[in-house]
Amino acid sequence: MKKMLYLMIIVYSVSCGNLNSQIIEDLDIEAFHLMLNKGDGIIIDVRTAKEFSSGHITEATNIDYYSEQFLEKLNIVRKDLPIYIYCRSGGRSSSAANKMKKLGFKKVYNLLGGIASWESKGYETISSTVAPISKQPSISTVELTRILDENNVILINFSTQWCVPCKKMKPVIEEIQRENTNMKVLFIDADINKGLVTEYQINSVPTLIIFHNAKEVFRNVGIISKEELINQLN
């Protein structure tokens, strides 16, 4: 009986270990490149802003591993989508992947050899300028309540400067704003307005919320088409 119980414990432990290990998957350059072509996840570059600007994978989001806000920023990245993570040679991204596992991310693909292996294969990288520090003012709960009370329809976009899906949604929302002058649109920087992020239970960016007469009627996390968003506004 004791022997049977011992065997059951071993099987259970091995099974749980295999299940947990599947959250993080280390990929060589060919496999990583192939997975990226699926286009169904978020790419995160954990190098410094200077390293990132010198050359990075297209559509990668830069979250500096050494930043004091590293975990805070990770915590508002969508955890239900596959994450493709890399650094210069693989060390920082491996450590970051383990932190993401603890934060509850469902699937993390880590690039072995980092951007160095990517470039050695001749895969494309793009350069960019270092993003400026946001100068957007913070908004208090009192101010937001007043804005909600003064507008029949309002669209609030919780986003950040560093989030690539946020950057994709911004021109869509701005276009809707130009075409619907009777509607209030408010952009709230999640990095600056942490109190509002907590109060409105923002777990990922971008998060779009529509209010009618100060009452929330619609919420969307992530990318949404212009047509669908307009339908929700009417």
C-alpha positions as semicolon CSV with decimal commas, in nm:
position;residue;x (nm);y (nm);z (nm)
1;M;0,000;0,000;0,000
2;K;0,279;0,239;0,096
3;K;0,464;0,150;-0,222
4;M;0,155;0,223;-0,432
5;L;0,105;0,559;-0,256
6;Y;0,470;0,647;-0,314
7;L;0,440;0,571;-0,685
8;M;0,125;0,784;-0,710
9;I;0,304;1,078;-0,550
10;I;0,592;1,047;-0,797
11;V;0,358;1,033;-1,097
12;Y;0,161;1,334;-0,968
13;S;0,478;1,536;-0,907
14;V;0,619;1,458;-1,252
15;S;0,287;1,542;-1,418
16;C;0,261;1,876;-1,237
17;G;0,622;1,957;-1,318
18;N;0,565;1,891;-1,688
19;L;0,247;2,100;-1,683
20;N;0,423;2,397;-1,525
21;S;0,724;2,371;-1,753
22;Q;0,499;2,401;-2,058
23;I;0,423;2,763;-1,969
24;I;0,776;2,856;-2,078
25;E;0,919;2,714;-2,397
26;D;1,274;2,788;-2,512
27;L;1,295;2,807;-2,890
28;D;1,590;2,815;-3,126
29;I;1,595;3,088;-3,389
30;E;1,418;2,890;-3,664
31;A;1,136;2,777;-3,438
32;F;1,096;3,127;-3,289
33;H;1,080;3,284;-3,635
34;L;0,823;3,028;-3,745
35;M;0,606;3,091;-3,438
36;L;0,620;3,468;-3,492
37;N;0,477;3,425;-3,841
38;K;0,154;3,305;-3,681
39;G;0,096;3,662;-3,566
40;D;-0,117;3,561;-3,270
41;G;0,077;3,703;-2,977
42;I;0,279;3,988;-2,829
43;I;0,653;4,036;-2,883
44;I;0,849;4,176;-2,589
45;D;1,208;4,300;-2,605
46;V;1,349;4,324;-2,251
47;R;1,666;4,513;-2,341
48;T;1,730;4,877;-2,249
49;A;1,570;5,156;-2,452
50;K;1,909;5,235;-2,609
51;E;1,963;4,873;-2,714
52;F;1,606;4,853;-2,843
53;S;1,633;5,168;-3,054
54;S;1,951;5,041;-3,223
55;G;1,758;4,752;-3,382
56;H;1,465;4,534;-3,281
57;I;1,211;4,289;-3,421
58;T;0,917;4,456;-3,595
59;E;0,620;4,523;-3,363
60;A;0,818;4,439;-3,051
61;T;0,721;4,613;-2,728
62;N;1,015;4,737;-2,521
63;I;1,002;4,670;-2,146
64;D;1,344;4,719;-1,990
65;Y;1,432;4,427;-1,761
66;Y;1,643;4,658;-1,545
67;S;1,368;4,916;-1,500
68;E;1,216;4,961;-1,155
69;Q;0,874;4,944;-1,325
70;F;0,949;4,617;-1,505
71;L;0,705;4,402;-1,308
72;E;0,441;4,677;-1,302
73;K;0,450;4,703;-1,679
74;L;0,448;4,327;-1,726
75;N;0,144;4,307;-1,504
76;I;-0,069;4,508;-1,752
77;V;0,034;4,304;-2,054
78;R;-0,232;4,058;-2,169
79;K;-0,164;3,725;-2,004
80;D;-0,401;3,518;-2,218
81;L;-0,204;3,566;-2,541
82;P;0,124;3,395;-2,637
83;I;0,425;3,608;-2,545
84;Y;0,742;3,602;-2,757
85;I;1,032;3,734;-2,551
86;Y;1,396;3,807;-2,628
87;C;1,697;4,011;-2,518
88;R;2,054;4,044;-2,646
89;S;2,171;3,686;-2,593
90;G;1,904;3,508;-2,389
91;G;1,995;3,570;-2,024
92;R;1,757;3,853;-1,936
93;S;1,471;3,705;-2,137
94;S;1,507;3,371;-1,957
95;S;1,487;3,543;-1,618
96;A;1,196;3,756;-1,739
97;A;1,009;3,446;-1,858
98;N;1,031;3,296;-1,510
99;K;0,891;3,617;-1,361
100;M;0,607;3,610;-1,615
101;K;0,525;3,254;-1,516
102;K;0,479;3,371;-1,156
103;L;0,259;3,658;-1,275
104;G;0,020;3,416;-1,441
105;F;0,107;3,435;-1,810
106;K;-0,034;3,135;-1,999
107;K;0,241;3,083;-2,258
108;V;0,586;3,235;-2,299
109;Y;0,824;3,158;-2,587
110;N;1,184;3,254;-2,509
111;L;1,434;3,309;-2,791
112;L;1,758;3,120;-2,728
113;G;2,056;3,332;-2,829
114;G;1,849;3,652;-2,832
115;I;1,857;3,922;-3,099
116;A;2,216;3,823;-3,175
117;S;2,100;3,487;-3,315
118;W;1,813;3,661;-3,499
119;E;2,055;3,896;-3,676
120;S;2,304;3,616;-3,746
121;K;2,035;3,451;-3,960
122;G;1,977;3,771;-4,153
123;Y;1,624;3,823;-4,024
124;E;1,491;4,178;-4,043
125;T;1,526;4,432;-3,763
126;I;1,419;4,795;-3,754
127;S;1,567;5,096;-3,575
128;S;1,364;5,351;-3,382
129;T;1,411;5,659;-3,169
130;V;1,401;5,639;-2,792
131;A;1,043;5,716;-2,688
132;P;1,008;6,043;-2,495
133;I;0,884;6,045;-2,139
134;S;0,508;6,096;-2,132
135;K;0,401;6,451;-2,049
136;Q;0,035;6,362;-2,026
137;P;-0,109;6,499;-1,701
138;S;-0,260;6,270;-1,443
139;I;-0,635;6,263;-1,393
140;S;-0,791;6,240;-1,048
141;T;-1,098;6,034;-0,965
142;V;-1,289;6,358;-0,902
143;E;-1,194;6,496;-1,244
144;L;-1,292;6,175;-1,422
145;T;-1,625;6,163;-1,240
146;R;-1,695;6,520;-1,349
147;I;-1,610;6,438;-1,711
148;L;-1,840;6,135;-1,702
149;D;-2,123;6,341;-1,557
150;E;-2,086;6,615;-1,819
151;N;-2,092;6,388;-2,127
152;N;-2,369;6,160;-2,251
153;V;-2,130;5,932;-2,439
154;I;-1,763;5,895;-2,359
155;L;-1,497;5,655;-2,481
156;I;-1,203;5,605;-2,247
157;N;-0,883;5,446;-2,370
158;F;-0,650;5,311;-2,101
159;S;-0,313;5,266;-2,270
160;T;0,064;5,323;-2,240
161;Q;0,331;5,474;-2,461
162;W;0,530;5,151;-2,483
163;C;0,245;4,911;-2,569
164;V;0,242;4,820;-2,940
165;P;-0,129;4,718;-2,949
166;C;-0,201;5,057;-2,785
167;K;-0,011;5,233;-3,063
168;K;-0,214;5,043;-3,322
169;M;-0,545;5,142;-3,162
170;K;-0,464;5,511;-3,113
171;P;-0,511;5,625;-3,478
172;V;-0,834;5,423;-3,499
173;I;-0,973;5,599;-3,192
174;E;-0,852;5,939;-3,313
175;E;-1,030;5,883;-3,644
176;I;-1,353;5,797;-3,463
177;Q;-1,306;6,110;-3,253
178;R;-1,276;6,330;-3,563
179;E;-1,585;6,175;-3,718
180;N;-1,797;6,203;-3,401
181;T;-1,744;6,549;-3,257
182;N;-2,045;6,513;-3,026
183;M;-1,872;6,229;-2,842
184;K;-1,602;6,271;-2,577
185;V;-1,283;6,065;-2,610
186;L;-1,038;6,043;-2,324
187;F;-0,689;5,890;-2,336
188;I;-0,562;5,778;-1,995
189;D;-0,198;5,675;-1,953
190;A;-0,196;5,364;-1,735
191;D;0,162;5,428;-1,623
192;I;0,073;5,771;-1,484
193;N;-0,277;5,707;-1,353
194;K;-0,222;5,398;-1,137
195;G;-0,507;5,493;-0,905
196;L;-0,759;5,491;-1,190
197;V;-0,611;5,166;-1,320
198;T;-0,689;5,006;-0,985
199;E;-1,030;5,171;-0,945
200;Y;-1,150;5,068;-1,291
201;Q;-0,989;4,723;-1,266
202;I;-0,764;4,761;-1,570
203;N;-0,568;4,436;-1,597
204;S;-0,430;4,478;-1,951
205;V;-0,374;4,753;-2,206
206;P;-0,522;4,872;-2,424
207;T;-0,859;4,864;-2,248
208;L;-1,144;5,061;-2,405
209;I;-1,451;5,150;-2,199
210;I;-1,767;5,316;-2,327
211;F;-1,990;5,505;-2,085
212;H;-2,347;5,619;-2,150
213;N;-2,468;5,874;-1,894
214;A;-2,181;5,788;-1,660
215;K;-2,263;5,415;-1,671
216;E;-2,024;5,160;-1,822
217;V;-2,194;4,982;-2,112
218;F;-1,904;4,822;-2,298
219;R;-1,546;4,714;-2,233
220;N;-1,286;4,566;-2,467
221;V;-0,933;4,448;-2,394
222;G;-0,689;4,451;-2,686
223;I;-0,736;4,528;-3,054
224;I;-1,086;4,592;-3,186
225;S;-1,196;4,702;-3,534
226;K;-1,324;5,052;-3,601
227;E;-1,657;4,912;-3,724
228;E;-1,719;4,708;-3,411
229;L;-1,627;4,996;-3,185
230;I;-1,861;5,233;-3,369
231;N;-2,143;4,980;-3,338
232;Q;-2,093;4,976;-2,963
233;L;-2,094;5,356;-2,948
234;N;-2,433;5,388;-3,118
